[in-house]
Amino acid sequence: MMYDSYHHITNISNPTGRDRYYSVVGYICETDTFGSNRRISEISEGDILCFQNAGAYCFSMASNYNSRYRPAEVMIYEKNDYLIRKRETFEDLIKNQEIIEF
């Protein structure tokens, strides 16, 4: 988004569906636009989209901006998928916070 990067997006829940045009956006910042007017196979609620180059949404550049949990990471190797990092929880988000009483 910020660097005018192109994010290749596919609907892995419906890879052979009819192509339609979509704008794909996030919900964290006003600049979370991953693609505008993109041809992607038809998307329905609950479908899983694959961002083949995730940028800041990859763990290496992720943060807890706006108190969002960092996502799980899945590696795909030779047609097999492996969970390589678990999704964060609320407890992960607050574990290093200290309560100061005055």
N, C-alpha and C positions, 0 to 999 in steps of 0.2 A: 504494500500500500504506500508506504512512506517513500520508497525509492523507485516507484513505478515498476516494481517487479512483476513479472508474469507468473501467476500461479496456475499450473495445470490442474484442473479439477475434473474428477470423474465421479459418477454416481455408481458406487460398487454394489449397491442394493438392486439396481436396475440397469445394468450395463448395456443391455440391448433394447432399452425402451426408446420410444420416439423422441428424437431430438427436439428440444424447446430452448427458448432463450431465457436466461436468468441473470440477475445480478446477485452475487453471493456476498453477504456482509456478515460481520461479527456483531457482538453485543457488548463489547467492552469500551470501545472508544468511537468517537465520531468519525475516525478515519479508517475504520475496520472494513474497507471494501476490498475484497480479494479478487473480484472479477465483475465487470459490467458487460451486459449484453452478450453473455457467453452461451454457446451451444453446448448443452449438457443433456444427457438422456433424462427423460421426465422424472421429476423429483416429487416424492410424496412425503408427508409427515412421517418421521421415524427412519427415513432412509439414511444411509451412511455415505458421506462424501469423502473422497480421498483427495488430499492436497499433496501432490507429489513433490512439492518443494515448499515446506511449511514456514520457513523464515522464523520470525519471532514466536510462532506458535509451536515451535520445536523446543524441547526442554533446554537445549544449550543456550537459548536466548530468552527463556521464559522468566517471568517474574510473578509476584503476587499482586500486581497492580489492581487497584479497586477490589482488593481482598478476594481475588479469584483463585481457585485451586489450580495448581499446575496439572496438566493432563497426564494420563497414562501414555506410555509409548509402546508401540508394537513394531517389531522388526519382521519383515517378510524376507525369507531366504529360501530359495529353491522351492517356491510354492507352499511353504509352511510358515505359519505366523507364530511369533513368540512374544509374550509379554515381557518387556525388558525393564519397565519401570511402572510401578503401581500409581494409580491416580491419587492425588493428595486428598486428605480429609480435613474437616474442620479442626480436628485436634492437631494435625500437622501445621495448619495455618497459625495457631495460637501458642504452640508449644514453647516458644522462646519469649513470649511476652511476660512481663512482670507487672504485678499489681502493686502500686505504691499507695500506701495509706498515709494521709497527712494528719 
